[in-house]
Each structure stands twice: as C-alpha cells, then as structure tokens.
Amino acid sequence: MGMTKDFQLPRELAPFRQRLQQTIMPTSRIIPINTDTSLYDSKFGGDPYLPNTRHYPKDSSGQYMKLLAQINCRDFQLSLFPTEGMLQFFIPSTTEFHCYESHEEIWQQNFKVRYYEKLVPAEQLTTDFSFINAHNPVQFPIQQELKLHFEVEEEIVSIMDYRFYDTFDTPLSLLFNGDGNNLYDIYMKHSLGQGHKVGGYPYFTKQDPRQRFPFLKKYDVLLLQIESNDEDGIMWGDCGVANFFINRDDLLRRDFSDILYHWDHYE
C-alpha cells in the first residue's frame, strides 16, 4: 500500500483521508490506440506473440480461442508485476452474454493466461494465424486491434472492491453531508474503479464476486481490467466489464496457473 498524502478527495470525505491513505495502490492505466501492432507489442486483439515451439490455446470444446490482450511487461513498471516478458489473455471467440448477467471461473478451460519470461527472436515466432483469423465474430468483446500505452498512477480503494466495506467504522451509506447528500453516493462518484488498467482496484456493474464468495478473496491483485468503450470498439455484452485476478504470492512467483476470470454487464 502507498503512503502518498497529496491525493484529491471531495471535502465531505476529508475526515477519512488518513484511513483512505492506507488503501492507496499503484495502478497502470491503459490507453488504447487504433494502429497496427507488431507481435511484440502490448495490444488488445490482433495476433499474439507465439514461439513456434508452443501450441495455440484452445477452449474446452477444442476450438481455438482469440487473443483478448497481450502485455509486454517492459511497457510499464509496477510493483509486484514482472518487468520483462509477455503476459497474454485468451478467451473463446464467442461468449453467450445474453444468457447471464455475470460469470466467473477459475479453471483455465475456457480462458487462458500465459506468461513468457524471456522473448525469442522474430524468426522463431509463428506468423501465419489464418487458422484463427478466418472470421471476427460479433460476440467477441474486442472488435479492432488496439496498441496499448500505459500511465502509472495511484488510486484509493474503489467502492466496488470488497475491501471498501472494511475501510470505515461506520458505513458511508449511514452518513450525510450538510445538504443531505449520502456520503456513499459521493464516494461512488469519486472512486468507482472504472477504466482499462493493470493493478489497482476493480470496477463491476454488479458486485465483487469475492464479496459474495469469500473463498475467492485469495485473488487479491487485479491482473487486468478491460471495460466497454464504444469509441475503442470494446463491448462486454450490455456495457459490461471484465477482470482477471491473481493471488499476490503467485504473482511474485510468476505463477499464472491460478487465475480468477470474471465479467458482468447490465442486461
């Protein structure tokens, strides 16, 4: 947790500054750019970095999955995270958003997170992905290839994170300012946790699954968040969001075999 004292708060929340200071965590905001990418670039969508000695991941039905995101770890510096190598996220080419309002899973049968600690030269990479790029299904959340830029900053606990409820002695929903405005609503406008990011605190359209299912609280680090954005051609069902979480100790060991993948939307 960070100790930055100079962070912005609405005046109604000023009495909680010291407590909120203890929740500060670094995050790397992701800014997508609509441009061509190389196999080594950080990106949403497109073709992945894939050594020709490795197989392309498939889902539980034997179908090739699509690259959701790829992060070259040299593109940002964030505590706990690798400083080199390639981190990748694959999901099935079709997702039945209309069937559910939220979804979580931990078995990497219908999603895959891969990490390559060392990168190999271009002549050792697979370059022909015609076997997976035959079509671009409308259900896939990423509709265009986007190069990623990162900006590291700090943030206080989001109102959607399960740890928010342990931050205050009295629930903010029971407190009001002089104008009768609820402090919970004021906090929500200030720190909702939205945006594409690595690290920091998450956003949900429904509820943090770690709050509903305590056994999921071990997944305490936000590995990646991708939010719906029409301008970027990103849409999770009805304006939803997807998150990947990992346990802090696993992240430090660079062990990406145990991941919580979650998405929800408004429908």
C-alpha positions in Angstrom: 0.0 0.0 0.0 1.2 3.5 -0.8 1.7 6.4 1.6 1.0 9.3 -0.8 -0.6 12.2 1.2 -1.4 14.5 -1.7 -4.4 13.0 -3.3 -7.7 14.6 -4.2 -10.8 14.0 -2.1 -14.2 15.6 -2.1 -14.4 17.9 1.0 -17.1 15.6 2.6 -14.6 12.8 2.6 -11.7 14.8 4.1 -12.2 13.3 7.6 -11.4 9.9 6.2 -8.2 11.0 4.4 -5.8 9.2 6.8 -7.7 6.0 6.6 -8.0 6.1 2.8 -4.3 6.9 2.5 -3.7 3.4 3.8 -5.6 1.9 0.9 -3.6 3.6 -1.9 -2.3 1.2 -4.5 -0.4 1.8 -7.8 -2.2 1.1 -11.0 -1.2 1.4 -14.6 -3.9 2.9 -16.7 -4.2 1.6 -20.2 -4.8 4.0 -23.2 -5.7 2.1 -26.4 -4.5 3.5 -29.7 -6.0 2.4 -33.0 -2.9 1.5 -35.0 -1.1 -1.5 -36.4 1.0 -3.6 -34.0 3.9 -6.0 -34.1 3.9 -9.4 -32.5 5.9 -7.9 -29.6 3.6 -5.0 -28.8 1.2 -4.6 -26.0 -2.3 -4.8 -27.6 -6.0 -5.6 -27.3 -6.9 -8.2 -30.0 -4.7 -8.9 -33.1 -2.2 -11.7 -33.5 -0.3 -12.9 -30.5 3.4 -13.4 -29.7 3.7 -17.2 -30.1 7.0 -19.1 -30.3 6.8 -21.8 -33.0 7.5 -24.4 -30.3 4.3 -23.6 -28.5 0.7 -24.6 -29.3 -2.1 -22.1 -29.8 -4.6 -22.3 -26.9 -8.0 -24.0 -27.4 -11.1 -23.9 -25.3 -12.8 -26.9 -23.7 -14.6 -27.8 -26.9 -11.4 -27.9 -28.8 -11.9 -24.6 -30.6 -9.2 -22.0 -31.0 -9.5 -19.1 -28.6 -8.8 -15.5 -29.6 -6.3 -13.1 -28.1 -8.1 -10.7 -25.8 -5.0 -8.8 -24.6 -1.2 -9.0 -24.7 1.1 -7.0 -22.4 4.8 -6.6 -22.9 5.9 -6.1 -19.4 8.7 -3.7 -20.4 6.0 -1.2 -21.3 5.3 -0.3 -17.7 6.9 -0.5 -14.2 4.5 -1.6 -11.4 5.4 -3.1 -8.1 4.7 -6.9 -7.9 4.5 -7.2 -11.7 7.2 -8.6 -14.0 9.5 -6.0 -15.6 10.1 -8.1 -18.7 8.4 -10.9 -20.6 5.0 -11.2 -22.2 1.6 -11.7 -20.5 -1.3 -12.9 -22.6 -5.0 -13.4 -22.1 -7.1 -15.6 -24.4 -10.9 -16.2 -24.3 -13.3 -18.2 -26.6 -14.2 -16.5 -29.8 -17.9 -16.4 -28.8 -19.3 -15.6 -25.4 -23.0 -16.0 -24.6 -23.6 -12.7 -22.8 -27.3 -12.9 -23.2 -27.5 -16.0 -21.1 -26.0 -14.5 -17.9 -25.6 -11.1 -16.2 -22.3 -12.2 -14.7 -19.8 -15.0 -14.9 -16.7 -16.2 -13.0 -14.4 -19.1 -13.4 -11.0 -20.3 -12.1 -10.3 -23.3 -14.2 -8.5 -22.3 -17.4 -10.6 -24.4 -19.7 -12.4 -21.6 -21.4 -9.8 -18.9 -20.9 -6.1 -18.9 -20.8 -3.4 -16.7 -19.2 0.1 -17.2 -20.5 3.4 -15.7 -19.4 6.6 -15.9 -21.3 9.5 -14.8 -19.1 12.0 -14.5 -22.0 11.2 -13.4 -25.5 12.6 -15.2 -28.6 13.7 -13.6 -31.9 11.2 -12.9 -34.6 12.5 -15.8 -36.8 11.3 -18.2 -34.0 7.7 -16.9 -34.0 4.6 -18.2 -35.6 3.4 -15.6 -38.1 0.6 -17.3 -40.0 -2.6 -17.1 -38.0 -5.1 -17.7 -40.8 -6.3 -20.7 -38.9 -7.8 -18.4 -36.2 -8.5 -15.3 -38.2 -11.0 -16.7 -40.6 -13.8 -14.7 -39.1 -14.3 -12.0 -36.5 -17.4 -12.9 -34.5 -19.6 -10.0 -33.4 -19.8 -11.6 -29.9 -16.1 -11.1 -29.3 -15.6 -8.1 -27.0 -12.6 -6.6 -29.0 -13.7 -5.6 -32.5 -10.4 -4.0 -33.6 -6.7 -4.3 -32.9 -5.5 -1.7 -30.5 -2.0 -0.8 -29.4 -1.6 -0.1 -25.7 0.0 2.8 -23.9 0.4 2.8 -20.1 0.3 5.6 -17.5 1.2 4.6 -13.9 -0.7 6.4 -11.1 -2.2 5.7 -7.7 -5.7 5.2 -6.5 -7.7 4.7 -3.3 -9.9 1.7 -2.8 -12.8 1.6 -5.2 -16.4 1.5 -3.9 -16.9 -1.8 -5.8 -13.9 -3.6 -4.2 -14.9 -6.0 -1.3 -12.2 -4.3 0.9 -14.1 -1.0 0.7 -16.5 -2.2 3.4 -13.6 -2.8 5.9 -12.3 0.7 5.5 -14.9 2.6 7.5 -16.1 2.1 11.1 -19.5 3.5 10.2 -20.9 2.6 6.7 -20.9 5.6 4.5 -24.5 4.8 3.5 -25.5 6.0 7.0 -23.6 9.3 6.8 -24.8 12.5 5.1 -23.3 16.0 4.4 -24.9 19.2 5.4 -27.0 19.2 2.2 -28.4 15.8 3.0 -26.4 14.0 0.3 -25.3 10.5 1.2 -21.5 10.0 1.6 -21.8 6.7 -0.1 -23.1 8.3 -3.3 -20.4 11.0 -3.1 -17.7 8.3 -2.8 -19.2 6.4 -5.7 -18.8 9.4 -8.0 -15.2 9.9 -6.8 -13.8 6.3 -6.8 -15.8 3.7 -8.9 -12.7 1.9 -10.2 -13.6 2.2 -13.9 -11.2 2.0 -16.9 -8.8 -0.3 -18.6 -6.0 -1.0 -16.1 -3.3 -3.3 -14.7 -3.2 -3.3 -10.9 -5.2 -1.1 -8.6 -8.8 -1.6 -7.7 -11.6 -3.1 -9.9 -15.0 -2.0 -11.2 -18.1 -4.1 -11.6 -21.5 -3.5 -12.9 -23.0 -5.9 -10.3 -20.9 -6.9 -7.3 -17.4 -8.1 -6.5 -17.6 -11.9 -6.7 -15.1 -12.0 -3.9 -17.6 -10.4 -1.6 -20.3 -13.0 -2.5 -17.9 -15.9 -2.3 -15.3 -15.5 0.5 -13.1 -18.3 -0.8 -12.3 -16.1 -3.8 -10.7 -13.4 -1.6 -7.3 -15.1 -2.1 -7.3 -13.5 -5.6 -6.3 -10.1 -4.2 -4.4 -8.5 -7.1 -6.1 -7.1 -10.2 -4.1 -8.5 -13.1 -6.1 -6.9 -15.9 -9.3 -5.0 -16.3 -11.0 -4.2 -19.7 -14.1 -2.0 -19.8 -16.7 -1.5 -22.5 -16.0 1.6 -24.7 -17.8 2.3 -27.9 -15.1 4.5 -29.3 -12.5 1.8 -28.9 -14.8 -0.9 -30.3 -14.9 -2.8 -27.0 -18.2 -4.2 -25.7 -18.8 -6.8 -23.0 -22.5 -7.7 -23.5 -24.6 -4.7 -22.4 -21.8 -2.2 -21.5 -20.0 -4.6 -19.1 -16.5 -5.1 -17.8 -14.1 -8.0 -17.5 -11.4 -8.6 -14.8 -8.7 -11.1 -14.2 -7.4 -11.5 -10.6 -4.4 -13.4 -9.1 -3.0 -14.1 -5.7 -0.2 -11.8 -4.6 2.2 -14.6 -3.8 1.5 -16.4 -7.1 2.2 -13.1 -8.9 5.5 -12.7 -7.1 6.4 -16.3 -8.1 5.4 -15.5 -11.7 2.9 -18.4 -11.5 -0.2 -17.6 -13.6 -1.8 -21.0 -13.4 -4.4 -20.0 -10.8 -6.5 -17.0 -12.0 -10.0 -15.7 -11.3 -11.7 -14.5 -14.6 -14.9 -12.6 -14.2 -17.2 -10.5 -16.3 -20.5 -8.9 -15.8 -22.8 -6.5 -17.7 -26.1 -4.6 -17.2 -28.5 -6.8 -19.1 
